[in-house]
Amino acid sequence: MPWKIDTTTRPGVLHLELTGSIRADEMEAFVVAHNAAIDAYNDVDYRVFCDIRGMQPLPPECAALFEKAKAHRATRRWRSSTSTSAASTRGRR
């Protein structure tokens, strides 16, 4: 999988890592896992750290799916969100 979701290494921090090029089916699986991790926090505050330094620019279909994950997060009690990306990835988005 070109993505990892970690909710246990640092309690209260949802750590996301996406790398390489991601196909639509892989992004759909990420969204399902991401939303389940968010829902598992219930009403507890949490933080999000998203590392996309190794991710290639997303095709439009995958970008739309990624936005769905972010929209789901916005409906919950997250305190802050930080993303780390490579300069070349940011420039092509």
Summary of the structure (lengths in Angstrom):
residues: 93
radius of gyration: 12.7
end to end distance: 21.8
largest distance: 36.6
contacts: 254
relative contact order: 0.22
helix: 40%
strand: 27%
